[in-house]
């Protein structure tokens, strides 16, 4: 096993495929030919010589280990270990992690991180009007939605009230008043006002549009998955806190018969606060927030996005631990008390969190888009979108109920796009569409086919360029091959050595019996060490121990005698305990300080702790049992199994060394 670990550390793998002739071949193992250059490159990667000199002794040792390594790999592949699903999954997972930096444009990623941090330092408040685009929209439907959004924008620019237009035309239901049948009340709509927010609180295109607007500026229609948004920026200001803790009293419109009653209750609450009644008591008496009323009204770790806009504004103008006057929101009446405002963290502190959030946010696709864009240029991407018409003409509405098949007479041989040696035809697209169809809301078929094609073509380009990464980046190939071969070596060694040494109890026992003389105890001492952790009368303690020994008390009983003498009723282990064992020289320094003299020692102080040792007897050398030697015997058995396995591999696989080429390496 030691040799195996040494081998893994050396990372004996095939680095790069070289053009080679028989005169260049230094070694052939299991049908694989290794060139002189390749062999030297691999050796130098692991050369133990500090000056990287190639010494014959080192080279010969390396050669033997390398042959064993290659033979093990050949056996692993023969047994199909490289075809197992778990092996492929592990390698693919590792490769995915390794190639991620190559797929992501560092410049764009860094700009996204800095952009998100800068946005986190500022909160914005925006209103929007949403014009929905139906799921089955045709190009005409999309154009109609865009023109509707544009006409609404024009009305805003001519002076009409944004909130009124949001109530009339926005497809976001929160803009309008909503009846609450359960309470016979009406919740006011937000009139399009989304309140304050910051980075990552809205979808990226919406967020970017807001941060690119000036106060009171109105955007052009912004497209999202839902439709087109007209956005008006209401306010922007430095972020007052990253999170805050507040206490609040909330009298909810829904919990009372009239708005007048809610106002009367909040005024009563405020009056009691003015009369020095504690905030906690007033919360318990008046607040309708079931969650916070049981916790003195406290809401911890609140963010701007989680609170009504009025809360944010009141927090920014109210000193810590002071409370506000009553104020109204569309949810009811409130009094709040800021308790703690946590400032925005530094860029360095936020960076890991921002990176993680970007990886899960749609903005991360910008880096993939850039990779696809560059790959198209690098590998000569060409497409002819007119060829999509043939596919559009054969797709029917049955695709939306997962019942469509490519017609048998469809030829589809025309390329839609090419990249490098990859040709993607009309028939390829048709088959892909058939493969991924699912039950869904019907769409306008040309829109559907174009959307699916764009998604598939991007995936194909991405996969094509991804598969070229090892060729473009030899270091990446080295690392992936190293891991791939390492997993195979681990799996097959576990099968023939490690796992076998654990499960083959008969084999281990036979090996132990045949090598019993290798597992012996040296001279040992049988001793008990009594440990003292508090300042006690050690002379008195020694007398108690001696008395217990004369009466043939057990170690546990002697501890009880000590506890009784020193009046320790609980947790005696904090005062004293014992450790009994059989020790060879050097295994217990406290015992060694007695010089192995039989009987009870005087108190011994080490590292501010006191000890008294009772040496029971001296033990002559003796054979260990298998249980006593289990650890070292198992390790030796593993080395034995590996040595036998190597003999088998060398007898059953061919390997040949070209001694002339090998010798030329050190010349």
N, C-alpha and C positions, 0 to 999 in steps of 0.2 A: 504494500500500500504506500510506503514511503516513496518508492520509485514512481508509482503512479502520480502522486501529488507533485513530485519533482517534474514529471513529464507535463502535467497540466500547466505548471508554472512556466515551463519553457514555451508553451503554446505552439506545439508542433503541428502546423497546418499548412495547407497549400496556399500560398499567398497570391500569386499571379500566374496565369498560363503563359508560358514562354514558347516561342518557336524553338524547336530543338531537333538535333540530329543524334544518331546513336553515339557519335563521338563525344557529345556533350553530356550523355546520361551518366550520372554518378551512381544511381541506385534504381532498381526496379522492384517494387513491393506489391504483391497481389495484382499484378497487371498494370500498375500505375508507374509511369516513368517520371523520375525527378531529375531535372537538368542540373548541371554544375552551378550555374548562376543562381537558380532557385534555392539549391541546397546551401550555398554560401550565404545568400541573403538571410535565410532562416537561421542558420547557425549564428551569424553576426548579431541578429536580434537578441540572441540569448547567450552570447559569448561571455563566460564568467571572467575572462581576462580584462582588467581595467583599461588596458591600452588597445583592446580589441585585436590583439595578436592572435593568429590562428595557430595554436599549439597542437601537435599531433595527438597527444594524450587526450586533450579535451575533445578533439574532433572524433576520435574513436569511441569515446564514451557517449558522445552525442549520437553517433551513428547507431549504436546498439539500442539506445532508448527510442530513437526515431523509428527504427525497424519495428520494435514492439508496438509503438503507437499506431503505425500504419496497419499492422496486422490486426490489431484490435478493431480498428475502423472497418477493415474489410470484413471481419467476422460479424460486426454489428449490422452492416448493410446486407450481408448474406442472410441474416436472420430476420431482415425486414424491420429492424428497429427504427429506421429512418422513414418508414411508411406509416407508423402508428399515428392516429389522430392527435394524441396528447403531445407527441414530439413535434408535429407540424404546428400545432397551436402555440406551443411554447416558443418555438423559433420565430413564428410570424409575429407573436406579441412582442418579442424582444426587438425584432427588426423594425417594427412599427415605431417603437420608441427611438431607435437609432436614426431612422430616416427623417423624423419630424423636423429637426433643424434644417435639413436640406430642402424640405418642402416649403418651409416658412421663410419668407424674405425678412432677414434680420432688420433691415432698414425700416420696413413697413411695421413690423412688430414693435420695434422701439418707438416709432412715431405714435402708434396706437396707445402704448403704455403711457407715454408722456402726455398725449392728448387727454386720456382718461383722468390722469392725475390733475392736470390743469383744470379740467371741468369739475373735478371733485371740490375744488377750492371756491366754486361759485355755484349758487343755486339760481335757478330760473323759474319763472312762473309764466305759464302759457295757457291760452284758450284755443280750442280747435273746433272745427266743424267737419264732420266726417260724411263723405258721400260714398256709400257702399258700392262695391262692384260685385255682382252676383257670381256665385261659384261657377256657373256654366256660361260665363260671359263670352260673347262674340267680340271681335274687334270693334264693331259698332257700339256694343254695350259699353266697352271701355272708353271709347271716344265720347260717348254721351255723358258718362260719369265725369270725365275730365272737363268737358265743356260746362257741365252744371257747376262743378267746383269753381271753375274760372269765372263764371257769371256771378256767383255768390261773392267771390273776392272783389270783383269790380264794384258790387254794391257797397261792400265795406269801404273801399277806397273812396267812394262818392259820399261817404258820411253816415251811412246807416249803422245802427248799433250792432256790434258783433254778437252780443249776448242774445238780442232779439232774433237775429238771423239763425243763431245756433238752435234756439227753441223751435223755430219754424222749419229748419231744413236739415239739421244734423241727424244722422242715423245712429249716433251714439245715444242710447236711451237715457243716460245719466244727465243729459242736458235739459230734459223736460221734467216738470213736476210729476211725481208718481204717487198715486193713491195707495194708502196702506189699509186694506180692508180689516186687518186684524186689530187695528187701533182706531178705525174711522178717522184717520188723519191723512194729511198730504205731506209728503217730503218734497221740499223745494228742490228743483233741479239745479245743477251747477252752472247752467247757461254756457256750457262749454269750458268753464274754468277748471283746469286740472290741478291748480295749486302749485306749490313749489316742488321741485325735484332736481336731481343732479345726475351725474354719469351712471349708467347701467339701470336707471329707473324706468326708462322708456325704450322702445325698439330703436336700434341705432340710427336709421334714417330720420326718424322723428326727433330724436335727441340732437343729432347734428344740425338739423334745420333750426331748432330752437336756439342752439348756441351760436348760430351764424346770423341771427336776427338782432336788430336793435330794438330797444323798448318802443312799443306801439307800432313796430313794423309788421306787415302782413306778408306771409310767404306766398309763393306760387303753389299750386297743388303739389303735395308731396305724396308719392305712392307708397303704400304698405300692402301687406297681405290682405287687409280688409277693404282697402279702397283708397280714395284720395282725401288728404287732409288739408284744410286751410288753417294755418296757424297764425295766431297773433301773440307776440311776446308782450306780456303785461309788465314784468319786472325782472331784474337780475341784480344780484348783490353778493358780496362775499359770504361764503358759507359760515354761519354763526357757530356751528358745532357739527361734529361728525355724528355723535349721539348725545342724547340728554336724558336726565332723570327729572321727572316732574311729578307733582301731586296735583290732582284736580278734583273738582266737584262738578258733576254733570247732571243737570235736570233735563231729562229726555222728553221731547214733545210727545213721543208715542206712549209714555207711561202716565199721561195726565189728560184730563178731560178738555183742557183748553190751553191756548198759548198764554192767556192771562194768568192761569194757575201756575204754569212753569215759571213765569216771570216773578210772580209773588213769592214762590218758594226760593228762587235764587236770591231774591232781595232779603228774605229772612235769613238765609244762610250767611250772606254778606254782613248783615247786621250783627249776627252772633260773633262773627270773626272780629268785627269792629269793637265788640264788647269783651275782647280777649278770651273768648271761648277757643279752645285749641282746634287747630285745623283738622286733626284726626277725629275729634268728636263731631265736628260739623259734617265731615265726610260721611261718617257712620249714620248720621241723622238724615242727610238730604240727598246724597249722591245716588243716581240710578245706575251707575256703572257697577254691575255685580262683581266683575273681575277685580277692579282696583279698590272698591269700597271695603273689602276684607283685608286690604294691605295699606291702610291709612291713605288711600287714594293714589298710591304711587304707581306710576308707569315708568318702568326702567328701560334703558337702552333704546329710546325712541329716535327715529330718524325723521327728517323733514317730510319724506314721501309718505310716512305713516300717519301724519297728523293733518287736521283741517288747516287751511291756510291761516285762519285767524289765530290758531295756537302758535304757529311759527312767528307771526308778527308780534303777538303779546309777549312771547318769551324773549324776543330781541329787545324789548323796551322795559322789561321788568327785572329789577335786581334779584340776585340769588336769595332764596328764602323769604322773599316778599311775595305777597299775593296780589292778583289783579282785581280790578273792579269786575262786576258781572259783564259778560259780553255774549252776544248771540251768534250762533251759526245755524246752518240749515238743519242741524241735528237737535238743537235745543239751546239752553243757557249754560254758561260755564264760568267757573273761577279756577284759575290755575296758579300754581306756585312752583317756579323753577328751583330745582334742588342742585343740579350739577350739569355743567356744559362741558363735554369732552371736545378738545380742539382737534382740528384736522391733523393727522399724523404726517410725518415727513415723507418725502418721496421714497427714501430707502425703506422705511417701515411699511409703506403701503405696497411697494412693488410686488412682492410675492402674491398678495391678494388680488391685485389688478391683473397680473399675468394669468392667474387661475380663472378669473371672471371673463377675461378676454377669450380664453380657450373655450368657454362654454357659451359665448355670445356670438351673434351673427356677424359681428365686425371681424371676427377671426377669419372669416371666409375671404376677406380682402387679401390676406397673405397667400391663400391658395389660388385665388384669382390671378395674382401677380405671377405665381409659379406657372400656372397654365398659360398665361399670356407669353411669358418668356420661352416656355417649352414649344409653343406653336412656332415661334420665330426660329428657335434653335434647330428644330427637326423638320422645318419646311411644311407646316400645316397648310393644306389647301382644301377649300370646300365649295360646293356648288349647291346652294339652297334651292335652286329650281328643281333639283332631283327629289325634293321632299313631296312634290305634288303627286308623284306616283303612289307614295305611301298614303297620303291623305285620301286619295281616291278609293282606296280599298278598305279603309277603316270605317266601320259602321257603329251605330249607337249601341250595338250589343257589347261593345268594349266596356261600357259603363256598368254592365251587369255581369262582367267577367265571363262572357260567353262568345268572345270573338276569336277566330282563327285566321291565320294567313291563308288566303285562297291557294289551292293547289296549283293553279295555272299562273300564279304570280312569279314572274322571272326576277325582276328587281336586281339586275346585274350591274346597274350604273353606280359608280362610286359617289357617295355624298361627300365624304371627306377622305383625305389621305394624310398620314403623318409618318415620316420615315418609311419603313417597310410595311406599315399597317394600312390596309385599305378597308374602309367601312362602307358597305353597299346599302342599297335600298332594302334588299332582302334581310341584311343584318339588322337594320332598324326595325323592320316589321316583326322579326322574331323576338327582338328585345321587348317590343311593345306587347306582343302576345304573352311573353313570360311574366311581365310585371303588372298586367291588368288586374284591376280589383273593383269591387262594388263601390260606386261613388256617384256623386251628383253629376248628371250629364254636363258636358262642356261643348262648346263650339269646336267641332272636330279639328279644323285647321289650327286653332289655338292650342288644343290639346297635343296634337302631333308635334308642333313647333316647340312647345314647352318640354315635352319628353325628350325630343331630339337634343335640345340644348343641354339638358341635364346629362343625358347619356354621352354626348360628344365630349363634354367637359370631363366626365369620369374616365372615358377612354384615353383622352390626352393625358390626364393625370396618371393613370395606371401605366401608360406607355413610358412616360418620362420617369416614373418611379422605378420601373424595371431597368432603366439605363443607369441608375445611380451608382451601382457597384462598378460598372465599367468606367464611369466618369471619375469616381472617387475610390482609388485602390485601397486607401486606409479604411474606408467603410466596409469594403469587401473583406479585408483582413479581419476586422472585428466581428462581422457576421459569421464568417467561416469558422473563426475561432470558437464562437459560442455554439454554432451548429455541431462542430466536431466534439466540443467539450461535453455537450448534452449526450451525444452518442457514447462517448467514453464512459461517462458516469453511469448511463443505463446498463451498458454491457458489463461493466465492472461490478455493479451492484448485483447483477444476475449471477455472475460466475465467482465472485469473491465475497463482497460485503454481506449480502443477504444470505448467501450460502453458509458463511461462517456463523451466522446467528441461528439459522433454521436447522442446519445439519448437526444436531447434538451428538449423534453417533460418531460422525467424522471428527468432531472436535475432541470427544472423549478418547478416541483411538490415537489422535495426534498427541494429546496430553500424556497418555500412558506410554507412548513410544519415546517421549522426550521428557519424562518425569524428572530426570536429574537436572534439567534446566530451571526447575522451579523449586527452590529451597529457601527456607528461612535461615538467616544468619543467627548469631547469638542474639537473644532477645531478653527483655525483662518484663515481668508481669507486675504492673504498678497501678495505683490509684492516686490521682492528683486531686487534692481538695483545694478549691479556689475561693478566695475571700475578696469581696468587692467593697466592703465597708471597713472603717477603722474599728477593729475589735481587739480584745485582749488575746493575742495569738498564743501566748503561753497557756492561758486557760483553755483555749480551743484545742491546742495540741494534747493537753491532758484528757480532754473529753474524747478525742479521737483514739488516743491510746487505750483509754478505758473501754471504749466500744470494741476495739480490736481484741483485747483480752477476753471479752465476753462473747467473741465470735459474732458480733453484730454485722449485718449487711451494711453496705455503703449507704443505702437509703435510710436505714435505722440510725446510723451515725449522724446523718444530716438532721434527723428528727431530734436526736439528743442535743445537737448544737442549737437548734431552734428553741428548744425548751430552756436550755441554760442561758441563752442570751435574750430570752423572752420575745422571740420573733413569732408573731401569731399568723401573719399573712405575708405572702410573696417572699418566702425565704430565699427564693432564687436570686433576689436582688441583693442578698447578703452573702450567700455562699452556695456552692454546688460542688459536684465532683465529676471527674472523668476517669473511667477505667479503661485500660487497654494493654496490649502487648506490643512493645516497641523495640525496633532495632536502633542501633546507634544513629543519631542524627534525626530521628523521626519526631522526638519531643525534647526540646531543649531544657524544659523544666526538669524532666526525669533525668536527663544527662548530667545536670548539675549535682545530683546525688552521688555521682560516680558509681551508680548501681549498687550502693551499699544496702544490704538487706535491712528491713525495719523501717521505722518512722523517722523522717528527716526533721531537721530544724526548719523553722519558717524560711522561705525563699521569696525574695522580692524581685520582681521583674516588671518593668513598665508600669510602675506605681500600683501593681497588684501583688497580693501575698498568696503564697501557696505552701501547702504542706504535703509531702509525698510519702506514701506508704509503699515500699517495694516488697511485694509478696514473695517473689521467687525469681531465680535466673533460669532461663530456658535455653537448652542446648540446641544447636542447628538441627533442623528437621525438614522433611519433605512437606511441601504445601499440598493441600487438597485442590481439586479443580475449582471449587467455589472460591477458595482463597486466591487462586492464581487466574481467575476468570478473565480479567481485563487484559493482562499481558499475554496470556495463552491464546486468547481470541485474536489479538493483534498478530502474534506469531503465526497462527493458523492462516490468517488472511495472506500473509506474505508467502506462506507455503503454497496456498491455493493459487496465488497469482503466478508463482514460479512454475508450477505444474501446468497451468493454463498456457503460459508462454511457450513451454516445451511443445504442447499440443499444437499451438498456432504455427510454430516454426516447422513442425513436421507435416502440417497439412496445407500450408500455403507456400507458394514459391517466392523467393526473394533473391536478388542477385546484386552484388556490388561490383562496379567496375573499378578495380583497385588502381589502375593507371590514372583514371580521372580523379579518384579520391586522393591519391598521392600528389597529384599536381596542385592540389589546393594549398598544401603547405610548402610547396617549392618556392 
